[in-house]
Amino acid sequence: MLLAVEVCGLCRTDMKAYTVGQRDLRLPRVLGHEITATVLDASQQQTGFCIGDRVQVAPGISCGRCRFCKQGFDHLCDRVKIMGFHRDGGFQEYLHIPAAAVKTGVLNYIPTGLSFEEACMTEPLACAINMQDALHIGDGDVVLIWGGGPLGVLNARLARSRGAKDIIIVEPQPDRMRLLEGLENQCLLAADLKDLLEILAAVTKRGQADVVIPCCPNPEAFRESLKVCAKRGRIGFFSGLTPCPDIANTEWNLIHYLELTVVGAYGCSAKHNQSAMQLINGGDVTVKDLITRRIALGELQQGLDLIALGKEMKIVLYMKKGR
């Protein structure tokens, strides 16, 4: 199939890949993995899609045959090829989708009434779904999120939709905090550890969180997560860490003494993308207000620079003029 890219989201992973590289990145490469597009050329009989269909692209092309694929965890396929990392992604006008990828379900119809820019938030929300499925977030949980970027807010809103009782976001950057304060978060906001401890003491009898998700690469966030997680609490390893000094044994031992569960999540499956699209379309998770800047392809460098500064919430790239 041949797609005309319409809107592609930018994220910190794109900026990281561009500036310092990334584990799965194979050069040379066109980046971009939060992709929405229009079908330009396809055989309806072979693919089920028609020319003109609006689609969102789950970026992982898996083999469809291994044990992970058969269990629905196709993002863990040993032979997965990720658009924007192993294959060219969405920061270009046209995108080729192999027949094998269509068969494994990488394309999702964008429902009528849902914009391309809202639909491009499907992939990041799908990553949050992968994380929260592993954490079993549900009714009554007190959820703490380190980092108030787009994925921090998406995790907060997803947790709210799953019945979490109190949700706290810790964000030390003043510019990002101002953006958070302008959103309908239904969350408690903390600027630092002192604020956080005061909030936890106010909303819980024990002053600790049931679930902690660091949505930032700062090692201190993971270190503090061990200290504020309740007994038998859960910690989600959602973001890779920047290089840091080793965590002390006394900190690691908290996992043992408090019977903490630490789970990892990386990327998302085709099914996670389908679930995310349903949540966005149904209004369960709002995404449109997170988009604070819209750029053209020629402004891509500027967009990546702005992500590094952290002064925007979500930047999306429009391929056509007149955005």
N, C-alpha and C positions, 0 to 999 in steps of 0.2 A: 504494500500500500504506500501511497505517497500522500503526505499531509502538508498543508500550509499552516505553519505555526502562527497562532493568533496572539496569545499572551503567555509569557513564561515568567515565573517568579524567580527572584534572586534571594539567596540565603547565605548565611555565614560559611556554609560548606563550599559554595562557589568561590567566595572570596579566599577561603583557605586554600582551595585547590589552585587558584590563580597565583597566589603569593608564595606559598611554601610547599604546595603539593598535598596529596592525600593518598591513603593506603591503596585504594582501588584505581587511582588515576593512571591511565596509559596514554602517553604523549606520542604524536600531537593529537589534540582533542578540541572539539567544540563543546564547551560546558553547557549547563542548563538541564535541570531534571524535574522542574515543576511546570509541566507542559500542557497547554491546551491548543487545539488545532481544528482545522476543517479538512475533511477528506477530499482530496483532489482527484485521486485515481485509485480505483479498487474494483475487484470483481465481486459483486454482491453475492453471486452463487458460491464463491469460495470463502468469503470473509464474513458475510452477513451485514456488511456496511455499504452504504450508498454514497455516491458523490454528493457533497454538500452536508453530510452529517457532521455535527459538532461533537468533538471527543476530547476526553482527558486521557493522558497517557501515564500509566503506571510504569516507572522507568526501568524496572528489572526484567530482562529477558532470560527466562530460566529454561532448563532442558525439558521440564514437564514429565520426566520419567524417574528421577531419583527418589529416594525415600522422603526427603524433605518436601519435594514438589507434591508427592502423593498425599502427604499429610497437610497440605495447605500452607507450608512454610517455604514457598518458592524463593523468597528473598535470601534463604540460607543455602540455596542450591550451589554446589561446588563449581558449577559451570555457568553461573549467572553472569550476564553481561549487562551492565547498568549504563543507560543513556546518560551522557555527560561525564562518564568515567571510563568505561571500556569501549563504548560506542559514542558517536557524536550525538550531542543533545540539542536542546531547544533554543540556544542563542544563535539561530539562523532562520532563514525564511522558509526552508523546506526540510522535511524530515522523512526519511525512509523507514518503514516498519516492516521487518521480515515476516513472511507467512507464518513461521513458527511462533513468533511473538503474538500474532493475532490469535492463534489457536490456544495459547496459554492465558489469554484474557487480559492483555495489557491495556486494551482500549475500553473506556467507559463512555457511554452516551452522556452528554450534558443535557439535563432535563430542560424543557422549554421554560423560559422565565429566569433561568440561572445564567448569569453573565460569565464570559470567559475568565475574567479576573477573579471572580469568586471560585470558579471551578479549578483555577490553578492552585488554590489553597488545599485541594484534595490531598496531594502527596504529603505535605507537612502534617496535616491532621492525621493521615494514615499512619505516620511514624509515631504520633502520640497514642493512637489506638493500639499499636503493637506494644508500646511500653505499658499502657494501663491494663491491657489484657493480662500481661505477665504479673502485674501488681495486684490484680483483682480488686480494684478500687470500687467501693460500693457505698451503700447507705450508712450514714453516720461517721464516715472516715474524716479525720482532720488531716488535710493534705497541705504539705509545705513544698513550695517550688522556689528553687534558687534561680534567679534570672528572669527579668521581665521583658524579654524579647518576644518575637512572634510565637515561637514554640513554647515559651513559658505561658503565654496567654492562652494558646490553644490547649495546652495540657490543663490549665485551670478551668476553661470552659467545658472541656470534655469531662473532667472530674465532676463538675457541677451537674452535667447532664446524667451522670451515673449515680447521683445521689449523695455525693460528698457533703458533709455538714458544714465545715469551715475550711476555707482555702486561703492560704497566705502566700503572697509573692514577695520575695526579698530582692530588691534591686538597688544597688548602691550608686549607680550613675544618675546624676541629677537630670540630665536631658531625657534619659529613658523613663525616669520616674514621672516627669511631666507628661510624657506621652501616656503612661499608664493611668495617671489621674484623670486624663481626658476620655478614658474608655469606660463603658458600662461593664465593669469586671465582676461585680458582686463578690469582690475579694477584699481581703485585708492586705494593706501594703506596708512593708517594712523596709527601711533604708539601710539597716545594719543589724548586727547580732543583738545589740541592746534592745532595739525596737522589737525584734523578733521575740526575744525572751519575754518581754512585757506582754506582747499579744498572746503568746502561747499560755502564759499564766492567767490571762483574762478569759480565754475561751475554753481552756481545759483545766481540770482539777490537778492533773499531773504536770502540766506545763511542757508537754511533749506532743509530737505529731505521730499519727499512725502510719502515714506514708510520706516519704521525702523523695523528691525528684530534682536533682541538679540539672538544670537546662542551660548550663554554661560550662566552659572548659576550665574554670578556676579550680585548682586542687583544694583550696580552702573550703569551697562549697561542699565537696565530698567529705572533707575532714570534719566540718561542723555538722554535717548530716548524721554522722555516727553519734554525735553528742546530744542531738535533740530528738532522736527517734525513740519512740516508746518501746517498752519491752514487747517482743514479738512483732515489732514494726517491720515495715518493708521499705527498702531503698531501691530506687530505680536508677541504674547506671545508663543514663540516656545520652550523655554527651561525653566524647572523648576528652581526656585531660591534657592540658599543656604540661611540659616537663616540670617536675617539682621534686623537692626533697622527699625522702621516704617518710611515709606516715609511721608514727611511733607504734611499737608493739602494744602499748597501753590502749591506743586508739583501735587498732585492729582487734584487740581482745574484746572490745565492746560487742562485736558481732557474736562472739561466743557467749559472753555473760548475759547479754540481753536477748539472746536467741533471735537475732535479727535475720531477715531474709534479704539478700542482695541479688537482684536480677538485672541482666543486661538486655538491651534492645537496640538493634541497628537496622535502620531502614524500615521497609514495609513490604508486605506481600500484595499480590493482585487483589485478594479478598479484603485486605485492610483498606485499599483504595476504594473498593466498591462500597464498603461500610461508611467511609468518610464522605463519599459523594451523597449518600442517603442522608447522613446527619446534616450536612450543609443545606441540601435541598429542602429538608423537612423543617429547617429553622432550629434544630436542636443545638447546633453550634454556629454562632454568628461569626462571619469572617470579613465581611465587606469593610467594616470600620477599621480593620487592622491595616488596610492599604493606605499609606500616607504619601506615596510618591509614585508617579507613573512616568516612565522614560521610553525613549525610542532606542532602536538598536545602536544608532550612532552615539548614544549617551551611556553605553554599557560600562565603559571605564569609570565614568563619574558615579554610576550606580554602585559599583564594587567599592569605590573609595568611600562612599557614604555609609555603606554597611560597616566598614572598618571603624568609622567614627561613632557609630551607634546612635546617630541623631534622627534616624527614621525608624518607624516600626516595621513596615513591610514595603518593599519596592517591587514593582512589577514592570516587565518590559513588554511594550506593545509593538508588534511587528509592523502594523500598518499605521499610517498617519491618521490624524483626526481623532486621536484618543481623548 
